[in-house]
Amino acid sequence: MSLPAPTAPSFLSPILAGRDDAVAALRREIELTTRGAGRTILISGEAGIGKSRLVREANAIAAELGCPTWKGNCYEQDRGLPFAPYIDLLRRLDVGLLRSNRQGSRHLEQLLKLAPELAQKLPDIKLAPGAEPEQEKRQLFHAWVMLHTELSRFAKEMT
């Protein structure tokens, strides 16, 4: 299975100070995931408070426990872009992984609306037709849940 390569900048401090409670909470949540309890961990906050360093620690814990991770970033210029971290995540996913996972791929027709440039790499998948805004939001949410579920199953089968 091919997951996105780590993209943590090298200028992140190797020291994680004052985050014992947060790291312990991350470890508990990731351990629950390895036992089959699905989890999504969102780390957010103001610039400069150590989110990237904490994410790097979470990824290290997940790797230690054999738990695959998917990561989407949000940047200042994305402030007004709905679903920005999900779009980033979708763009980072290995196209081969998406192709090989036929179950998850059926939800891509909805998700490719967020990153239509990926349609060139997945020509067999057609964009879903548009819908009313509220229905569109529900369909996107459902597609994300289903894709995450299927990719998680696929990752578990690969281990």
N, C-alpha and C positions, 0 to 999 in steps of 0.2 A: 504494500500500500504506500502511496506517495502522498505525503502531506506537505504543505508549504514549508519552505526552508525558513528557519528562524531569521527574523529581521531586526533583532535587538541591536541598536547602535552600540558600538564599542565604547562610547564615552559614558555609558551608565556605570555608576559606582558599583563595585563588587560588594560593598558593605550595605546591609539592610538594617538600618538603626531604627529602633522604636516601633517596630511592626510585628512584635511577637504575637499579639492577639490576632492581627489580620492574617499572618502566616498560619497560625494554628487553625483559624476558621477555614482558610483555603484548603489546608491539608484534610480537615474533616469532610468538607464538601467533595473533594476529589476522591477520597477514600470511599465515600458513599457511592460515587459514580462507578468505581471499580467493582462494586457489589451489585450493580444493576439499577441503581436509583439515578435516573436522568437528572442532570443539573445544567443550568446556564449560570455562569458567573459574570456579572457586569462590574467592571471597575471603572469608576468615573470620578471626576473632581476637577478642581482648578489646575491650571498649568503649574508645573514645578513642584507638585506635592509628592512625587514618587510613584505615579501610576505605572510608568513603563518598567521601573525596577521591580515593582510588586508583580506585574504580569510576568516578567522574566522568572521570578521566584515560583509563581504558580506553574509555569511551563516546566520548570526543573522538577517540581514535585510530581507533576503529571507524568513526566518521562520516567522518573524513578519508580512510579507505581504502574507503569505500562499503560497509561491512559492517553489516548490520542486527544489532541486539542486542535481547535480551529480558532483563528484570531482575525478580527476585523478592526481596523483603526479608524479613528475619526480625527480629522484635521481642522484647524481653524477655518480654512476656506470652505469647509463642508458644513458650516454652521446652519445654513438654510436648506441643506439637502436632506430630504427625508430618507431614512434607512441608510445613511452614509456608512456606518460600520458594517452593515450587512452587504452593501454593494462591494465594499473593500474585501470582505470575506469571500464573496462569490467570485471575485476576480482572482483571488489567491488560490482557490481550490484547483487541484490538478484536473485538467480536462479529461485525461485518461481515466482517472478515478470516477469522474462523473459519467463517462461513456460506459465504463465497465459495470456500473451499478444501475442496471436498467430500472429497478424499482424507484430509486431516487430520481432518475432522469425524467420520469414522467411529470415531475413537479417543476422541472426546469422551464417548461413552456411558460409558466407563470413568472418565475424568477428572472428569466432573461429579459423581461420588461425593464428590470432595474439596471441591467448591464447589457444592452442590445449588441454591443461589439463582440460579445462572446458567441453570438449566434453564428458568426463566421467559422468558429472552431467546432461548432456543433450543428452542422447543416441539416442533420436529420431531425432536429427539434424545431418546431415552428412556434412562434410567439402566440400566446393565448390571446383571444380577442379581448378588447377593452370592456370594462363594465362600469357601472355607477361607482362613484368614489368610495362609498361605504362598503359596497360589495367587493370592490377591488382590494381594499385594506384587509378584509376578512380572507379573501383568496390568497393574498400574499402571505399573511400570517400562517394560514393553513399550509401553504407550500413550504414555508421555512420549517415549520414543525415536522412535516413529513420528510423533508430532505435531511434534516438533522437526525431524525429517528432512523432513516434508512442508512445514512452514512455511518451512524454509530453501530448499527447491526453489522454492516459490512466490515467496519474496523475490528469489531469483536471477532468476526469469523476469520479475519486475517491473522489474529494473534494466537 
